[in-house]
Amino acid sequence: MSFTAFMDTEIFKWILLPLLIFTARVMDVSIGTVRLIFIARGFRRLAPILGFFEVLIWLAAIRQIMSNLTSPIYYIAYAGGFATGTYAGMYLEDKISIGRVMLRIITRRNAKILSAELRKLGHFVTVSDAKSKDHKVHIIFTVIKRKELPNITRLIKEINPHAYYSIEDVRFASEDKGKAYKPRYRRKYNHFLGLFEKRK
């Protein structure tokens, strides 16, 4: 049996084709969700590539819908694929764990122990004192990789289980290695100043 004849069979029309539409919609919505996340986090090179495949798959799915407008099962497969693809995209984003996040920790306890542990792990930490309505609190700021977040939150709960923390996406974070930078003109100025002092 030829492929054209197979497309006219009941198995293809009522089982395989709806399944293909559902799968295509899951794929293109998943890619679209990840693409939007990449755009929000500044991955400008990957986002257009994902957008190309997203639209290509969507056109293949919508073509089948438009050629079978009288079949409600195709609408159900299309809508079900959209809903499943949205969930799959969020699941993939959690698993990929790309980018960085800014972690803000608010605690009433002394922040020295927690900040010291974060520094031991190689994170730059800023501690600020603040005051709430009734109590004095300490605020710890640090920027970490998203994939490190589960370990860091586990550390917070172990050291201070009553601490409040919030997480924000960071689009860009400069890499500061902690090295002091002296401008070239400053070095020349100090050199000439030293010669002047010797002549005196």
N, CA and C atoms as an extended XYZ file, in Angstrom:
600
Properties=species:S:1:pos:R:3:atomname:S:1:resname:S:1:resid:I:1 pbc="F F F"
N         0.851       -1.205        0.000 N   MET     1
C         0.000        0.000        0.000 CA  MET     1
C         0.880        1.247        0.000 C   MET     1
N         0.550        2.187       -0.876 N   SER     2
C         1.324        3.418       -0.975 CA  SER     2
C         1.033        4.316        0.217 C   SER     2
N         1.934        5.313        0.405 N   PHE     3
C         1.760        6.233        1.525 CA  PHE     3
C         0.512        7.090        1.350 C   PHE     3
N         0.197        7.467        0.113 N   THR     4
C        -1.014        8.257       -0.144 CA  THR     4
C        -2.265        7.478        0.235 C   THR     4
N        -2.265        6.192       -0.080 N   ALA     5
C        -3.406        5.353        0.288 CA  ALA     5
C        -3.469        5.158        1.800 C   ALA     5
N        -2.297        5.078        2.435 N   PHE     6
C        -2.266        4.915        3.887 CA  PHE     6
C        -2.818        6.149        4.602 C   PHE     6
N        -2.602        7.328        4.021 N   MET     7
C        -3.115        8.561        4.614 CA  MET     7
C        -4.633        8.622        4.590 C   MET     7
N        -5.263        7.852        3.725 N   ASP     8
C        -6.719        7.823        3.641 CA  ASP     8
C        -7.349        6.790        4.559 C   ASP     8
N        -6.542        6.012        5.250 N   THR     9
C        -7.088        4.993        6.144 CA  THR     9
C        -7.599        5.619        7.436 C   THR     9
N        -8.478        4.903        8.120 N   GLU    10
C        -9.052        5.400        9.363 CA  GLU    10
C        -8.005        5.473       10.485 C   GLU    10
N        -7.051        4.538       10.465 N   ILE    11
C        -6.002        4.538       11.494 CA  ILE    11
C        -5.191        5.826       11.433 C   ILE    11
N        -4.831        6.237       10.222 N   PHE    12
C        -4.037        7.453       10.074 CA  PHE    12
C        -4.851        8.688       10.441 C   PHE    12
N        -6.102        8.751        9.995 N   LYS    13
C        -6.915        9.952       10.218 CA  LYS    13
C        -7.277       10.160       11.682 C   LYS    13
N        -7.587        9.078       12.383 N   TRP    14
C        -8.131        9.222       13.738 CA  TRP    14
C        -7.146        8.904       14.859 C   TRP    14
N        -5.991        8.334       14.509 N   ILE    15
C        -5.011        7.996       15.551 CA  ILE    15
C        -3.661        8.666       15.276 C   ILE    15
N        -3.048        8.327       14.143 N   LEU    16
C        -1.699        8.790       13.872 CA  LEU    16
C        -1.619       10.297       13.628 C   LEU    16
N        -2.540       10.840       12.834 N   LEU    17
C        -2.491       12.264       12.534 CA  LEU    17
C        -2.741       13.132       13.773 C   LEU    17
N        -3.762       12.832       14.594 N   PRO    18
C        -3.889       13.607       15.835 CA  PRO    18
C        -2.665       13.493       16.739 C   PRO    18
N        -2.060       12.304       16.759 N   LEU    19
C        -0.861       12.122       17.576 CA  LEU    19
C         0.304       12.953       17.047 C   LEU    19
N         0.431       13.033       15.726 N   LEU    20
C         1.479       13.851       15.118 CA  LEU    20
C         1.260       15.333       15.411 C   LEU    20
N         0.007       15.773       15.329 N   ILE    21
C        -0.305       17.182       15.629 CA  ILE    21
C         0.007       17.485       17.093 C   ILE    21
N        -0.385       16.580       17.972 N   PHE    22
C        -0.118       16.754       19.401 CA  PHE    22
C         1.384       16.840       19.665 C   PHE    22
N         2.152       15.927       19.063 N   THR    23
C         3.598       15.902       19.273 CA  THR    23
C         4.267       17.152       18.718 C   THR    23
N         3.843       17.578       17.531 N   ALA    24
C         4.427       18.773       16.926 CA  ALA    24
C         4.142       20.009       17.771 C   ALA    24
N         2.935       20.092       18.323 N   ARG    25
C         2.585       21.246       19.156 CA  ARG    25
C         3.368       21.235       20.466 C   ARG    25
N         3.558       20.053       21.039 N   VAL    26
C         4.368       19.962       22.251 CA  VAL    26
C         5.787       20.453       21.974 C   VAL    26
N         6.330       20.051       20.855 N   MET    27
C         7.702       20.432       20.515 CA  MET    27
C         7.842       21.927       20.277 C   MET    27
N         6.925       22.507       19.497 N   ASP    28
C         7.107       23.926       19.168 CA  ASP    28
C         6.812       24.833       20.358 C   ASP    28
N         5.869       24.471       21.212 N   VAL    29
C         5.594       25.287       22.402 CA  VAL    29
C         6.724       25.157       23.416 C   VAL    29
N         7.277       23.948       23.549 N   SER    30
C         8.416       23.758       24.449 CA  SER    30
C         9.602       24.605       23.993 C   SER    30
N         9.876       24.565       22.702 N   ILE    31
C        10.967       25.372       22.159 CA  ILE    31
C        10.687       26.856       22.353 C   ILE    31
N         9.421       27.267       22.147 N   GLY    32
C         9.063       28.677       22.327 CA  GLY    32
C         9.242       29.146       23.759 C   GLY    32
N         8.885       28.297       24.722 N   THR    33
C         9.054       28.652       26.131 CA  THR    33
C        10.520       28.821       26.481 C   THR    33
N        11.347       27.882       26.033 N   VAL    34
C        12.787       27.976       26.291 CA  VAL    34
C        13.381       29.191       25.566 C   VAL    34
N        12.883       29.480       24.367 N   ARG    35
C        13.385       30.639       23.608 CA  ARG    35
C        13.123       31.939       24.364 C   ARG    35
N        11.926       32.082       24.921 N   LEU    36
C        11.611       33.290       25.686 CA  LEU    36
C        12.498       33.410       26.924 C   LEU    36
N        12.790       32.286       27.546 N   ILE    37
C        13.679       32.300       28.710 CA  ILE    37
C        15.084       32.718       28.292 C   ILE    37
N        15.538       32.226       27.141 N   PHE    38
C        16.860       32.609       26.648 CA  PHE    38
C        16.916       34.109       26.344 C   PHE    38
N        15.847       34.652       25.766 N   ILE    39
C        15.806       36.085       25.476 CA  ILE    39
C        15.883       36.895       26.764 C   ILE    39
N        15.117       36.475       27.777 N   ALA    40
C        15.103       37.204       29.044 CA  ALA    40
C        16.457       37.168       29.738 C   ALA    40
N        17.256       36.143       29.469 N   ARG    41
C        18.551       36.011       30.140 CA  ARG    41
C        19.714       36.400       29.258 C   ARG    41
N        19.428       36.960       28.090 N   GLY    42
C        20.493       37.523       27.271 CA  GLY    42
C        21.215       36.562       26.352 C   GLY    42
N        20.658       35.377       26.083 N   PHE    43
C        21.287       34.432       25.161 CA  PHE    43
C        20.821       34.762       23.738 C   PHE    43
N        21.419       35.770       23.150 N   ARG    44
C        20.933       36.302       21.873 CA  ARG    44
C        21.253       35.409       20.686 C   ARG    44
N        22.262       34.587       20.774 N   ARG    45
C        22.624       33.731       19.649 CA  ARG    45
C        21.753       32.489       19.570 C   ARG    45
N        21.392       31.948       20.707 N   LEU    46
C        20.585       30.731       20.717 CA  LEU    46
C        19.116       31.000       20.419 C   LEU    46
N        18.603       32.152       20.861 N   ALA    47
C        17.177       32.451       20.707 CA  ALA    47
C        16.715       32.436       19.245 C   ALA    47
N        17.426       33.080       18.286 N   PRO    48
C        16.959       33.024       16.887 CA  PRO    48
C        16.958       31.617       16.306 C   PRO    48
N        17.929       30.793       16.692 N   ILE    49
C        17.973       29.409       16.186 CA  ILE    49
C        16.751       28.627       16.663 C   ILE    49
N        16.429       28.773       17.937 N   LEU    50
C        15.241       28.109       18.465 CA  LEU    50
C        13.976       28.639       17.801 C   LEU    50
N        13.935       29.954       17.541 N   GLY    51
C        12.777       30.545       16.882 CA  GLY    51
C        12.547       29.976       15.489 C   GLY    51
N        13.621       29.693       14.766 N   PHE    52
C        13.499       29.108       13.426 CA  PHE    52
C        12.799       27.756       13.476 C   PHE    52
N        13.271       26.869       14.361 N   PHE    53
C        12.671       25.534       14.463 CA  PHE    53
C        11.264       25.590       15.055 C   PHE    53
N        11.031       26.543       15.948 N   GLU    54
C         9.695       26.695       16.526 CA  GLU    54
C         8.657       26.995       15.458 C   GLU    54
N         8.946       27.956       14.595 N   VAL    55
C         7.997       28.338       13.541 CA  VAL    55
C         7.868       27.236       12.501 C   VAL    55
N         8.972       26.558       12.193 N   LEU    56
C         8.934       25.486       11.205 CA  LEU    56
C         8.005       24.361       11.656 C   LEU    56
N         8.119       23.964       12.903 N   ILE    57
C         7.253       22.904       13.436 CA  ILE    57
C         5.813       23.383       13.528 C   ILE    57
N         5.615       24.646       13.924 N   TRP    58
C         4.254       25.196       14.037 CA  TRP    58
C         3.551       25.200       12.687 C   TRP    58
N         4.279       25.572       11.622 N   LEU    59
C         3.675       25.584       10.287 CA  LEU    59
C         3.250       24.184        9.862 C   LEU    59
N         4.062       23.178       10.216 N   ALA    60
C         3.690       21.802        9.869 CA  ALA    60
C         2.430       21.371       10.596 C   ALA    60
N         2.293       21.788       11.860 N   ALA    61
C         1.106       21.413       12.637 CA  ALA    61
C        -0.129       22.156       12.156 C   ALA    61
N        -0.014       23.466       11.907 N   ILE    62
C        -1.175       24.266       11.515 CA  ILE    62
C        -1.650       23.882       10.110 C   ILE    62
N        -0.744       23.386        9.274 N   ARG    63
C        -1.145       22.943        7.933 CA  ARG    63
C        -2.113       21.766        8.028 C   ARG    63
N        -1.848       20.841        8.942 N   GLN    64
C        -2.739       19.709        9.109 CA  GLN    64
C        -4.088       20.129        9.694 C   GLN    64
N        -4.052       21.121       10.585 N   ILE    65
C        -5.304       21.625       11.162 CA  ILE    65
C        -6.162       22.279       10.086 C   ILE    65
N        -5.554       23.106        9.257 N   MET    66
C        -6.302       23.829        8.229 CA  MET    66
C        -6.878       22.891        7.168 C   MET    66
N        -6.219       21.766        6.944 N   SER    67
C        -6.731       20.824        5.940 CA  SER    67
C        -7.757       19.850        6.523 C   SER    67
N        -7.990       19.924        7.850 N   ASN    68
C        -8.965       19.029        8.493 CA  ASN    68
C        -9.838       19.823        9.473 C   ASN    68
N       -10.393       20.919        8.992 N   LEU    69
C       -11.172       21.800        9.851 CA  LEU    69
C       -12.452       21.157       10.373 C   LEU    69
N       -12.913       20.108        9.726 N   THR    70
C       -14.187       19.508       10.130 CA  THR    70
C       -14.021       18.428       11.202 C   THR    70
N       -12.811       18.169       11.651 N   SER    71
C       -12.565       17.096       12.616 CA  SER    71
C       -12.235       17.686       13.983 C   SER    71
N       -13.116       17.591       14.955 N   PRO    72
C       -12.857       18.154       16.294 CA  PRO    72
C       -11.668       17.530       16.997 C   PRO    72
N       -11.346       16.282       16.657 N   ILE    73
C       -10.238       15.617       17.334 CA  ILE    73
C        -8.914       16.321       17.084 C   ILE    73
N        -8.791       16.986       15.924 N   TYR    74
C        -7.557       17.695       15.620 CA  TYR    74
C        -7.435       18.957       16.479 C   TYR    74
N        -8.564       19.593       16.748 N   TYR    75
C        -8.545       20.763       17.638 CA  TYR    75
C        -8.129       20.350       19.047 C   TYR    75
N        -8.648       19.208       19.487 N   ILE    76
C        -8.301       18.716       20.829 CA  ILE    76
C        -6.814       18.367       20.898 C   ILE    76
N        -6.298       17.717       19.847 N   ALA    77
C        -4.875       17.367       19.813 CA  ALA    77
C        -4.008       18.618       19.806 C   ALA    77
N        -4.444       19.643       19.073 N   TYR    78
C        -3.696       20.900       18.983 CA  TYR    78
C        -3.677       21.613       20.334 C   TYR    78
N        -4.829       21.730       20.985 N   ALA    79
C        -4.912       22.397       22.284 CA  ALA    79
C        -4.185       21.595       23.365 C   ALA    79
N        -4.335       20.276       23.331 N   GLY    80
C        -3.637       19.446       24.304 CA  GLY    80
C        -2.129       19.526       24.155 C   GLY    80
N        -1.663       19.616       22.923 N   GLY    81
C        -0.232       19.776       22.680 CA  GLY    81
C         0.294       21.103       23.182 C   GLY    81
N        -0.526       22.145       23.059 N   PHE    82
C        -0.124       23.467       23.552 CA  PHE    82
C         0.038       23.447       25.067 C   PHE    82
N        -0.959       22.871       25.765 N   ALA    83
C        -0.905       22.812       27.228 CA  ALA    83
C         0.271       21.957       27.701 C   ALA    83
N         0.453       20.806       27.081 N   THR    84
C         1.553       19.925       27.469 CA  THR    84
C         2.902       20.554       27.144 C   THR    84
N         2.986       21.243       26.021 N   GLY    85
C         4.237       21.897       25.637 CA  GLY    85
C         4.630       23.006       26.589 C   GLY    85
N         3.638       23.727       27.122 N   THR    86
C         3.930       24.777       28.099 CA  THR    86
C         4.554       24.188       29.354 C   THR    86
N         3.964       23.097       29.832 N   TYR    87
C         4.516       22.423       31.016 CA  TYR    87
C         5.894       21.851       30.717 C   TYR    87
N         6.053       21.244       29.547 N   ALA    88
C         7.341       20.646       29.186 CA  ALA    88
C         8.434       21.713       29.078 C   ALA    88
N         8.073       22.884       28.566 N   GLY    89
C         9.051       23.963       28.453 CA  GLY    89
C         9.548       24.430       29.807 C   GLY    89
N         8.636       24.572       30.777 N   MET    90
C         9.045       24.970       32.123 CA  MET    90
C         9.883       23.896       32.785 C   MET    90
N         9.535       22.632       32.528 N   TYR    91
C        10.313       21.524       33.089 CA  TYR    91
C        11.732       21.517       32.519 C   TYR    91
N        11.846       21.746       31.206 N   LEU    92
C        13.160       21.792       30.578 CA  LEU    92
C        13.991       22.947       31.119 C   LEU    92
N        13.341       24.073       31.355 N   GLU    93
C        14.064       25.240       31.878 CA  GLU    93
C        14.647       24.947       33.248 C   GLU    93
N        13.901       24.239       34.085 N   ASP    94
C        14.415       23.870       35.407 CA  ASP    94
C        15.577       22.897       35.297 C   ASP    94
N        15.508       21.980       34.340 N   LYS    95
C        16.562       20.986       34.198 CA  LYS    95
C        17.826       21.568       33.585 C   LYS    95
N        17.655       22.507       32.643 N   ILE    96
C        18.822       23.104       32.001 CA  ILE    96
C        19.607       23.954       33.001 C   ILE    96
N        18.909       24.730       33.818 N   SER    97
C        19.515       25.546       34.882 CA  SER    97
C        20.641       26.424       34.355 C   SER    97
N        20.323       27.233       33.370 N   ILE    98
C        21.333       28.125       32.813 CA  ILE    98
C        21.190       29.511       33.414 C   ILE    98
N        22.243       30.282       33.291 N   GLY    99
C        22.208       31.656       33.758 CA  GLY    99
C        22.541       31.790       35.233 C   GLY    99
N        22.343       32.995       35.744 N   ARG   100
C        22.649       33.305       37.133 CA  ARG   100
C        21.429       33.908       37.815 C   ARG   100
N        21.418       33.818       39.117 N   VAL   101
C        20.345       34.403       39.915 CA  VAL   101
C        20.954       35.214       41.052 C   VAL   101
N        20.209       36.205       41.482 N   MET   102
C        20.621       36.995       42.630 CA  MET   102
C        19.848       36.506       43.848 C   MET   102
N        20.586       36.112       44.868 N   LEU   103
C        20.000       35.557       46.077 CA  LEU   103
C        20.055       36.614       47.178 C   LEU   103
N        18.894       36.913       47.748 N   ARG   104
C        18.791       37.884       48.837 CA  ARG   104
C        18.304       37.147       50.087 C   ARG   104
N        19.118       37.153       51.123 N   ILE   105
C        18.799       36.430       52.359 CA  ILE   105
C        18.615       37.438       53.485 C   ILE   105
N        17.499       37.345       54.182 N   ILE   106
C        17.206       38.240       55.309 CA  ILE   106
C        17.134       37.386       56.570 C   ILE   106
N        17.949       37.736       57.553 N   THR   107
C        18.007       36.952       58.782 CA  THR   107
C        18.154       37.859       59.993 C   THR   107
N        17.582       37.431       61.116 N   ARG   108
C        17.735       38.161       62.375 CA  ARG   108
C        18.962       37.693       63.138 C   ARG   108
N        19.482       36.530       62.779 N   ARG   109
C        20.686       36.027       63.415 CA  ARG   109
C        21.918       36.740       62.864 C   ARG   109
N        23.044       36.499       63.522 N   ASN   110
C        24.309       37.023       63.031 CA  ASN   110
C        24.599       36.407       61.657 C   ASN   110
N        24.918       37.238       60.690 N   ALA   111
C        25.103       36.768       59.314 CA  ALA   111
C        26.523       36.300       59.037 C   ALA   111
N        27.418       36.338       60.026 N   LYS   112
C        28.823       36.013       59.779 CA  LYS   112
C        29.017       34.558       59.367 C   LYS   112
N        28.323       33.637       60.044 N   ILE   113
C        28.511       32.213       59.753 CA  ILE   113
C        28.051       31.879       58.333 C   ILE   113
N        26.854       32.337       57.990 N   LEU   114
C        26.308       32.042       56.674 CA  LEU   114
C        27.127       32.700       55.571 C   LEU   114
N        27.497       33.967       55.758 N   SER   115
C        28.298       34.659       54.745 CA  SER   115
C        29.677       34.021       54.596 C   SER   115
N        30.247       33.543       55.710 N   ALA   116
C        31.551       32.876       55.639 CA  ALA   116
C        31.460       31.576       54.853 C   ALA   116
N        30.392       30.819       55.055 N   GLU   117
C        30.217       29.571       54.317 CA  GLU   117
C        30.033       29.833       52.823 C   GLU   117
N        29.318       30.886       52.490 N   LEU   118
C        29.136       31.231       51.076 CA  LEU   118
C        30.453       31.650       50.441 C   LEU   118
N        31.276       32.375       51.188 N   ARG   119
C        32.579       32.778       50.666 CA  ARG   119
C        33.501       31.571       50.491 C   ARG   119
N        33.393       30.585       51.372 N   LYS   120
C        34.198       29.370       51.230 CA  LYS   120
C        33.881       28.645       49.926 C   LYS   120
N        32.637       28.763       49.481 N   LEU   121
C        32.223       28.127       48.224 CA  LEU   121
C        32.622       28.940       47.004 C   LEU   121
N        33.278       30.096       47.245 N   GLY   122
C        33.767       30.909       46.133 CA  GLY   122
C        32.826       31.990       45.659 C   GLY   122
N        31.815       32.338       46.445 N   HIS   123
C        30.860       33.362       46.051 CA  HIS   123
C        31.212       34.703       46.687 C   HIS   123
N        31.006       35.765       45.918 N   PHE   124
C        31.162       37.105       46.456 CA  PHE   124
C        29.902       37.458       47.238 C   PHE   124
N        30.072       37.923       48.453 N   VAL   125
C        28.950       38.161       49.351 CA  VAL   125
C        28.997       39.595       49.861 C   VAL   125
N        27.844       40.242       49.887 N   THR   126
C        27.700       41.565       50.479 CA  THR   126
C        26.690       41.476       51.612 C   THR   126
N        27.055       41.990       52.785 N   VAL   127
C        26.184       41.951       53.958 CA  VAL   127
C        25.828       43.384       54.338 C   VAL   127
N        24.553       43.613       54.546 N   SER   128
C        24.070       44.942       54.908 CA  SER   128
C        23.156       44.836       56.122 C   SER   128
N        23.283       45.789       57.033 N   ASP   129
C        22.403       45.842       58.205 CA  ASP   129
C        21.168       46.668       57.873 C   ASP   129
N        20.043       46.216       58.356 N   ALA   130
C        18.778       46.918       58.107 CA  ALA   130
C        17.899       46.780       59.341 C   ALA   130
N        16.777       47.445       59.293 N   LYS   131
C        15.860       47.403       60.433 CA  LYS   131
C        14.439       47.242       59.931 C   LYS   131
N        13.782       46.219       60.450 N   SER   132
C        12.373       46.014       60.129 CA  SER   132
C        11.522       46.819       61.101 C   SER   132
N        10.250       46.517       61.146 N   LYS   133
C         9.351       47.273       62.009 CA  LYS   133
C         9.707       47.111       63.484 C   LYS   133
N        10.096       45.893       63.871 N   ASP   134
C        10.349       45.609       65.284 CA  ASP   134
C        11.757       45.116       65.579 C   ASP   134
N        12.502       44.679       64.547 N   HIS   135
C        13.775       44.031       64.817 CA  HIS   135
C        14.856       44.538       63.873 C   HIS   135
N        16.091       44.338       64.312 N   LYS   136
C        17.236       44.593       63.462 CA  LYS   136
C        17.534       43.325       62.675 C   LYS   136
N        17.779       43.456       61.388 N   VAL   137
C        18.013       42.300       60.533 CA  VAL   137
C        19.298       42.507       59.728 C   VAL   137
N        19.776       41.411       59.174 N   HIS   138
C        20.938       41.431       58.293 CA  HIS   138
C        20.505       40.927       56.922 C   HIS   138
N        20.977       41.585       55.876 N   ILE   139
C        20.640       41.197       54.511 CA  ILE   139
C        21.914       40.764       53.805 C   ILE   139
N        21.885       39.566       53.253 N   ILE   140
C        23.025       39.013       52.526 CA  ILE   140
C        22.673       38.983       51.042 C   ILE   140
N        23.544       39.544       50.221 N   PHE   141
C        23.362       39.532       48.773 CA  PHE   141
C        24.485       38.709       48.139 C   PHE   141
N        24.133       37.891       47.187 N   THR   142
C        25.135       37.155       46.415 CA  THR   142
C        24.543       36.751       45.072 C   THR   142
N        25.393       36.632       44.058 N   VAL   143
C        24.981       36.188       42.728 CA  VAL   143
C        25.611       34.821       42.482 C   VAL   143
N        24.790       33.829       42.150 N   ILE   144
C        25.258       32.463       41.969 CA  ILE   144
C        24.726       31.902       40.653 C   ILE   144
N        25.324       30.807       40.218 N   LYS   145
C        24.801       30.102       39.052 CA  LYS   145
C        23.510       29.386       39.426 C   LYS   145
N        22.593       29.348       38.489 N   ARG   146
C        21.286       28.742       38.776 CA  ARG   146
C        21.412       27.274       39.169 C   ARG   146
N        22.357       26.563       38.577 N   LYS   147
C        22.505       25.135       38.896 CA  LYS   147
C        22.993       24.915       40.322 C   LYS   147
N        23.573       25.955       40.944 N   GLU   148
C        24.040       25.841       42.321 CA  GLU   148
C        22.956       26.160       43.341 C   GLU   148
N        21.801       26.612       42.874 N   LEU   149
C        20.747       27.071       43.763 CA  LEU   149
C        20.263       26.001       44.751 C   LEU   149
N        20.014       24.751       44.332 N   PRO   150
C        19.554       23.753       45.318 CA  PRO   150
C        20.528       23.556       46.474 C   PRO   150
N        21.839       23.527       46.182 N   ASN   151
C        22.827       23.343       47.243 CA  ASN   151
C        22.885       24.546       48.176 C   ASN   151
N        22.743       25.752       47.616 N   ILE   152
C        22.818       26.959       48.439 CA  ILE   152
C        21.588       27.069       49.339 C   ILE   152
N        20.411       26.793       48.807 N   THR   153
C        19.205       26.857       49.641 CA  THR   153
C        19.235       25.792       50.730 C   THR   153
N        19.817       24.643       50.419 N   ARG   154
C        19.971       23.600       51.439 CA  ARG   154
C        20.916       24.070       52.548 C   ARG   154
N        21.970       24.791       52.156 N   LEU   155
C        22.909       25.332       53.143 CA  LEU   155
C        22.235       26.363       54.043 C   LEU   155
N        21.389       27.209       53.446 N   ILE   156
C        20.676       28.234       54.231 CA  ILE   156
C        19.779       27.564       55.267 C   ILE   156
N        19.061       26.532       54.856 N   LYS   157
C        18.149       25.849       55.782 CA  LYS   157
C        18.895       25.132       56.895 C   LYS   157
N        20.104       24.660       56.613 N   GLU   158
C        20.886       23.983       57.640 CA  GLU   158
C        21.434       24.965       58.672 C   GLU   158
N        21.930       26.116       58.203 N   ILE   159
C        22.547       27.086       59.109 CA  ILE   159
C        21.500       27.939       59.808 C   ILE   159
N        20.523       28.398       59.040 N   ASN   160
C        19.487       29.267       59.607 CA  ASN   160
C        18.145       28.925       58.977 C   ASN   160
N        17.438       27.949       59.544 N   PRO   161
C        16.170       27.499       58.934 CA  PRO   161
C        15.070       28.556       58.951 C   PRO   161
N        15.210       29.594       59.766 N   HIS   162
C        14.177       30.634       59.848 CA  HIS   162
C        14.488       31.850       58.967 C   HIS   162
N        15.561       31.776       58.209 N   ALA   163
C        15.913       32.901       57.344 CA  ALA   163
C        14.937       32.991       56.173 C   ALA   163
N        14.683       34.215       55.754 N   TYR   164
C        13.827       34.462       54.583 CA  TYR   164
C        14.744       34.765       53.398 C   TYR   164
N        14.485       34.141       52.261 N   TYR   165
C        15.313       34.430       51.095 CA  TYR   165
C        14.438       34.560       49.851 C   TYR   165
N        14.906       35.373       48.928 N   SER   166
C        14.217       35.564       47.654 CA  SER   166
C        15.224       35.404       46.524 C   SER   166
N        14.718       35.019       45.353 N   ILE   167
C        15.570       34.707       44.204 CA  ILE   167
C        15.090       35.531       43.016 C   ILE   167
N        16.018       36.176       42.338 N   GLU   168
C        15.688       36.985       41.167 CA  GLU   168
C        16.611       36.600       40.019 C   GLU   168
N        16.061       36.580       38.808 N   ASP   169
C        16.880       36.307       37.633 CA  ASP   169
C        17.829       37.468       37.377 C   ASP   169
N        19.027       37.138       36.935 N   VAL   170
C        20.035       38.139       36.593 CA  VAL   170
C        20.360       37.981       35.117 C   VAL   170
N        20.187       39.037       34.361 N   ARG   171
C        20.471       38.972       32.929 CA  ARG   171
C        21.962       39.058       32.642 C   ARG   171
N        22.662       39.873       33.425 N   PHE   172
C        24.101       40.019       33.216 CA  PHE   172
C        24.766       40.261       34.552 C   PHE   172
N        25.907       39.603       34.758 N   ALA   173
C        26.700       39.811       35.968 CA  ALA   173
C        28.157       39.895       35.563 C   ALA   173
N        28.816       40.981       35.926 N   SER   174
C        30.218       41.144       35.564 CA  SER   174
C        31.067       40.208       36.395 C   SER   174
N        32.156       39.746       35.813 N   GLU   175
C        33.072       38.840       36.500 CA  GLU   175
C        34.124       39.670       37.208 C   GLU   175
N        34.035       39.772       38.524 N   ASP   176
C        34.989       40.520       39.324 CA  ASP   176
C        35.854       39.530       40.092 C   ASP   176
N        37.122       39.466       39.767 N   LYS   177
C        38.030       38.532       40.418 CA  LYS   177
C        38.676       39.124       41.668 C   LYS   177
N        38.275       40.330       42.011 N   GLY   178
C        38.792       40.924       43.228 CA  GLY   178
C        40.174       41.522       43.089 C   GLY   178
N        40.679       41.670       41.877 N   LYS   179
C        42.012       42.233       41.683 CA  LYS   179
C        41.910       43.752       41.569 C   LYS   179
N        42.763       44.391       42.294 N   ALA   180
C        42.779       45.850       42.244 CA  ALA   180
C        43.350       46.299       40.911 C   ALA   180
N        42.757       47.317       40.339 N   TYR   181
C        43.201       47.824       39.053 CA  TYR   181
C        43.683       49.253       39.241 C   TYR   181
N        44.900       49.487       38.828 N   LYS   182
C        45.458       50.827       38.903 CA  LYS   182
C        45.583       51.388       37.496 C   LYS   182
N        44.930       52.495       37.196 N   PRO   183
C        45.019       53.065       35.865 CA  PRO   183
C        46.451       53.435       35.508 C   PRO   183
N        46.740       53.411       34.208 N   ARG   184
C        48.094       53.682       33.752 CA  ARG   184
C        48.525       55.099       34.106 C   ARG   184
N        47.610       56.051       33.992 N   TYR   185
C        47.988       57.429       34.295 CA  TYR   185
C        48.316       57.583       35.767 C   TYR   185
N        47.704       56.780       36.650 N   ARG   186
C        47.996       56.860       38.065 CA  ARG   186
C        49.408       56.351       38.353 C   ARG   186
N        49.825       55.277       37.665 N   ARG   187
C        51.170       54.756       37.862 CA  ARG   187
C        52.220       55.756       37.398 C   ARG   187
N        51.947       56.411       36.254 N   LYS   188
C        52.892       57.421       35.767 CA  LYS   188
C        52.959       58.606       36.717 C   LYS   188
N        51.815       58.995       37.254 N   TYR   189
C        51.776       60.118       38.188 CA  TYR   189
C        52.599       59.806       39.438 C   TYR   189
N        52.446       58.587       39.968 N   ASN   190
C        53.210       58.200       41.152 CA  ASN   190
C        54.706       58.142       40.871 C   ASN   190
N        55.059       57.727       39.640 N   HIS   191
C        56.469       57.658       39.276 CA  HIS   191
C        57.098       59.048       39.270 C   HIS   191
N        56.439       59.990       38.612 N   PHE   192
C        56.973       61.352       38.556 CA  PHE   192
C        56.961       62.021       39.928 C   PHE   192
N        55.966       61.693       40.733 N   LEU   193
C        55.904       62.253       42.088 CA  LEU   193
C        57.071       61.747       42.917 C   LEU   193
N        57.457       60.478       42.738 N   GLY   194
C        58.587       59.932       43.467 CA  GLY   194
C        59.888       60.587       43.043 C   GLY   194
N        60.063       60.852       41.759 N   LEU   195
C        61.261       61.554       41.311 CA  LEU   195
C        61.332       62.958       41.862 C   LEU   195
N        60.198       63.618       41.954 N   PHE   196
C        60.138       64.967       42.470 CA  PHE   196
C        60.525       64.981       43.935 C   PHE   196
N        60.058       63.982       44.706 N   GLU   197
C        60.379       63.903       46.126 CA  GLU   197
C        61.878       63.664       46.342 C   GLU   197
N        62.511       62.842       45.461 N   LYS   198
C        63.932       62.577       45.593 CA  LYS   198
C        64.756       63.852       45.348 C   LYS   198
N        64.319       64.652       44.392 N   ARG   199
C        65.079       65.893       44.103 CA  ARG   199
C        65.007       66.878       45.244 C   ARG   199
N        63.901       66.844       45.967 N   LYS   200
C        63.772       67.745       47.115 CA  LYS   200
C        64.723       67.285       48.221 C   LYS   200
